[in-house]
């Protein structure tokens, strides 16, 4: 199990720990990440607290709670301990990797879905995202990425890891059964028939045709801008 440092964030105003996390870095380095994200406008209670604290003229300190701690388990333990002691933590989860112990209710999921959809229908937001991609994926960066993956081969250890993962997955009888049913549907053409029926129904809808046309125009705009690869229509002699 990996060894980490469990740390707490506190304001220099009162030294009350408001957030607990874990890191393989030095707590001071992790603090820098938190402050950087907060100053860039990241959402969430901890980032709002960081911005308000700094705006009020106070410093944010990273305090070491436990060194050489167990990954995930120690963070869960300390979050629970501080909460039991009445500490007003801003952690939304119980701790651990991938928001262990924290699930979103249906209302929250629906609200987040509505907000996300509204963002992507905003031309200014889409233009901002596109500009960010253009700044990041410069021609030199795109070429370097292509050079890294072209002709690359998986190591023997990587192949063994994939094999072990597949063995673990299909050791579950229910997983094997579901996969067998899916393959049977593919062989009998059930998936293809259903896809054609759905496609026919969708194309008879004017709104769907309009949305498909807009998507194709956007795709070609990105291709002409060099952000997406152009389609390769060349065929080999064997295909001719």
C-alpha positions as CSV (number, residue, x, y, z in Angstrom):
1,X,0.0,0.0,0.0
2,X,1.3,3.4,-1.0
3,X,2.7,5.8,1.7
4,X,1.3,9.3,1.7
5,X,1.1,12.4,3.9
6,X,-2.3,13.4,5.3
7,X,-2.5,17.2,5.5
8,X,-5.0,19.8,6.6
9,X,-5.6,23.3,5.2
10,X,-6.2,26.1,7.7
11,X,-6.4,29.9,7.6
12,X,-3.8,31.9,9.4
13,X,-6.7,33.8,11.0
14,X,-7.8,31.0,13.4
15,X,-5.7,27.9,12.4
16,X,-8.9,25.8,12.3
17,X,-8.5,22.9,9.8
18,X,-11.2,23.3,7.1
19,X,-10.0,20.6,4.6
20,X,-8.2,17.3,4.8
21,X,-6.4,15.6,2.0
22,X,-3.6,13.2,1.1
23,X,-0.6,13.6,-1.1
24,X,2.6,12.0,-2.2
25,X,4.1,15.5,-2.6
26,X,5.2,17.8,0.1
27,X,2.1,19.5,1.7
28,X,3.4,22.9,0.7
29,X,3.5,21.8,-3.0
30,X,-0.1,20.4,-2.8
31,X,-1.2,23.7,-1.2
32,X,0.2,25.5,-4.2
33,X,-2.0,23.3,-6.5
34,X,-5.1,24.2,-4.4
35,X,-4.4,27.9,-4.5
36,X,-3.7,27.8,-8.2
37,X,-7.0,26.1,-9.0
38,X,-8.9,28.5,-6.6
39,X,-7.4,31.6,-8.3
40,X,-8.4,30.2,-11.7
41,X,-12.0,30.1,-10.5
42,X,-12.5,26.4,-9.7
43,X,-15.8,25.6,-8.1
44,X,-16.4,23.8,-4.8
45,X,-16.5,24.8,-1.2
46,X,-12.8,24.5,-0.5
47,X,-11.9,26.7,-3.5
48,X,-14.5,29.3,-2.5
49,X,-13.1,29.3,1.0
50,X,-9.5,29.7,-0.2
51,X,-10.4,32.7,-2.4
52,X,-12.4,34.4,0.3
53,X,-9.6,33.8,2.9
54,X,-6.9,35.2,0.6
55,X,-9.2,38.2,-0.4
56,X,-9.6,38.9,3.3
57,X,-5.8,39.2,3.7
58,X,-5.1,35.9,5.4
59,X,-2.8,33.1,4.4
60,X,-3.7,29.4,3.8
61,X,-1.4,27.0,5.6
62,X,-0.9,23.3,4.9
63,X,-0.4,21.4,8.2
64,X,1.0,17.9,8.3
65,X,-1.5,15.6,10.2
66,X,0.3,12.2,9.6
67,X,3.4,11.3,7.7
68,X,4.0,7.8,6.1
69,X,0.2,7.2,6.2
70,X,-1.7,4.5,4.4
71,X,-3.2,5.6,1.1
72,X,-6.9,6.3,1.4
73,X,-7.4,4.5,4.7
74,X,-5.6,7.1,6.8
75,X,-7.4,10.0,5.0
76,X,-10.8,8.4,5.7
77,X,-9.8,7.9,9.4
78,X,-8.7,11.5,9.9
79,X,-11.7,13.1,8.2
80,X,-14.0,11.0,10.4
81,X,-12.0,11.9,13.5
82,X,-12.0,15.6,12.9
83,X,-15.7,15.7,12.0
84,X,-16.5,13.8,15.2
85,X,-14.5,16.4,17.1
86,X,-16.7,19.1,15.6
87,X,-14.3,20.5,13.1
88,X,-16.2,22.3,10.2
89,X,-14.5,20.4,7.3
90,X,-15.3,21.3,3.8
91,X,-14.7,17.8,2.4
92,X,-17.7,16.6,0.5
93,X,-16.7,12.9,0.7
94,X,-15.6,10.6,3.5
95,X,-12.1,10.5,1.9
96,X,-10.2,8.0,-0.2
97,X,-9.8,7.8,-3.9
98,X,-12.5,8.7,-6.4
99,X,-14.7,10.4,-3.9
100,X,-15.2,7.2,-1.9
101,X,-18.4,7.2,0.1
102,X,-19.9,10.2,-1.8
103,X,-22.8,9.8,-4.2
104,X,-24.9,12.3,-6.0
105,X,-28.7,12.2,-5.6
106,X,-31.0,12.3,-8.6
107,X,-31.8,16.0,-8.2
108,X,-28.2,17.0,-8.1
109,X,-27.4,14.9,-11.2
110,X,-30.3,16.5,-13.1
111,X,-29.2,20.0,-12.0
112,X,-25.6,19.4,-13.1
113,X,-26.9,17.9,-16.4
114,X,-29.0,21.0,-17.1
115,X,-26.1,23.4,-16.3
116,X,-23.7,21.4,-18.5
117,X,-26.1,21.3,-21.5
118,X,-26.7,25.0,-21.1
119,X,-23.0,25.7,-21.2
120,X,-22.4,23.8,-24.4
121,X,-25.2,25.6,-26.1
122,X,-23.5,29.0,-25.3
123,X,-21.4,30.1,-28.4
124,X,-19.0,32.1,-26.1
125,X,-18.3,29.0,-23.9
126,X,-17.7,26.8,-27.0
127,X,-15.4,29.5,-28.5
128,X,-13.5,29.7,-25.2
129,X,-13.0,25.9,-25.1
130,X,-12.0,25.8,-28.7
131,X,-9.5,28.6,-28.2
132,X,-8.0,26.7,-25.2
133,X,-7.6,23.6,-27.4
134,X,-5.9,25.7,-30.1
135,X,-3.5,27.2,-27.7
136,X,-2.6,23.8,-26.2
137,X,-2.4,21.7,-29.5
138,X,0.1,23.7,-31.3
139,X,1.5,22.2,-34.5
140,X,4.7,21.3,-32.7
141,X,2.8,19.6,-29.9
142,X,0.6,17.7,-32.3
143,X,3.7,16.5,-34.2
144,X,5.4,15.4,-31.0
145,X,2.4,13.5,-29.9
146,X,2.1,11.8,-33.3
147,X,5.8,10.9,-33.1
148,X,5.4,9.3,-29.7
149,X,2.5,7.0,-30.6
150,X,3.5,6.1,-34.2
151,X,5.1,2.7,-34.2
152,X,4.9,2.4,-30.4
153,X,4.6,-1.1,-29.0
154,X,3.2,-2.3,-25.7
155,X,5.7,-3.7,-23.2
156,X,5.5,-7.3,-22.1
157,X,4.5,-6.1,-18.6
158,X,1.7,-4.0,-20.0
159,X,0.4,-7.0,-22.0
160,X,0.5,-9.1,-18.8
161,X,-1.4,-6.5,-16.9
162,X,-4.1,-6.4,-19.6
163,X,-4.3,-10.1,-19.7
164,X,-4.6,-10.3,-15.9
165,X,-7.4,-7.7,-15.9
166,X,-9.3,-9.7,-18.5
167,X,-8.9,-12.9,-16.6
168,X,-10.3,-11.2,-13.4
169,X,-13.2,-9.7,-15.3
170,X,-14.3,-12.9,-17.0
171,X,-13.9,-15.0,-13.8
172,X,-17.3,-13.5,-12.9
173,X,-20.0,-15.9,-14.3
174,X,-22.5,-13.0,-14.7
175,X,-20.0,-11.0,-16.8
176,X,-19.3,-14.0,-19.0
177,X,-23.1,-14.6,-19.5
178,X,-23.7,-11.0,-20.4
179,X,-20.9,-11.0,-22.9
180,X,-22.2,-14.3,-24.4
181,X,-25.7,-12.8,-24.8
182,X,-24.2,-9.7,-26.5
183,X,-22.2,-11.7,-28.9
184,X,-25.2,-13.9,-29.8
185,X,-27.2,-10.7,-30.6
186,X,-24.4,-9.5,-32.9
187,X,-24.2,-12.8,-34.7
188,X,-28.0,-12.9,-35.3
189,X,-28.0,-9.4,-36.6
190,X,-30.3,-8.1,-33.9
191,X,-28.0,-5.2,-33.1
192,X,-27.8,-4.2,-36.8
193,X,-31.6,-4.4,-37.3
194,X,-32.2,-2.3,-34.2
195,X,-29.6,0.3,-35.3
196,X,-31.1,0.7,-38.7
197,X,-34.6,1.1,-37.2
198,X,-33.4,3.7,-34.8
199,X,-31.5,5.5,-37.6
200,X,-34.5,5.5,-39.9
201,X,-36.7,6.9,-37.2
202,X,-34.1,9.6,-36.2
203,X,-33.6,10.8,-39.8
204,X,-37.4,11.3,-40.3
205,X,-37.2,13.9,-37.5
206,X,-36.4,17.4,-38.8
207,X,-34.8,18.4,-35.5
208,X,-32.4,15.4,-35.7
209,X,-31.5,16.2,-39.4
210,X,-30.8,19.8,-38.4
211,X,-28.6,18.7,-35.4
212,X,-26.8,16.1,-37.6
213,X,-26.1,18.8,-40.2
214,X,-24.8,21.2,-37.6
215,X,-22.5,18.6,-36.1
216,X,-21.1,17.7,-39.5
217,X,-20.4,21.4,-40.3
218,X,-18.7,21.8,-36.9
219,X,-16.6,18.6,-37.5
220,X,-15.4,19.9,-40.9
221,X,-14.6,23.3,-39.4
222,X,-12.4,21.7,-36.8
223,X,-10.7,19.6,-39.6
224,X,-10.0,22.7,-41.7
225,X,-8.6,24.4,-38.6
226,X,-6.3,21.4,-38.1
227,X,-7.8,20.4,-34.8
228,X,-9.1,17.1,-36.2
229,X,-7.5,14.8,-38.7
230,X,-8.8,14.8,-42.3
231,X,-10.5,11.6,-43.4
232,X,-8.3,9.2,-45.3
233,X,-10.2,8.0,-48.4
234,X,-7.3,6.2,-49.9
235,X,-7.8,2.5,-50.5
236,X,-5.3,-0.2,-50.8
237,X,-4.9,-2.3,-54.0
238,X,-6.5,-5.2,-52.2
239,X,-9.6,-3.1,-51.6
240,X,-9.9,-2.0,-55.2
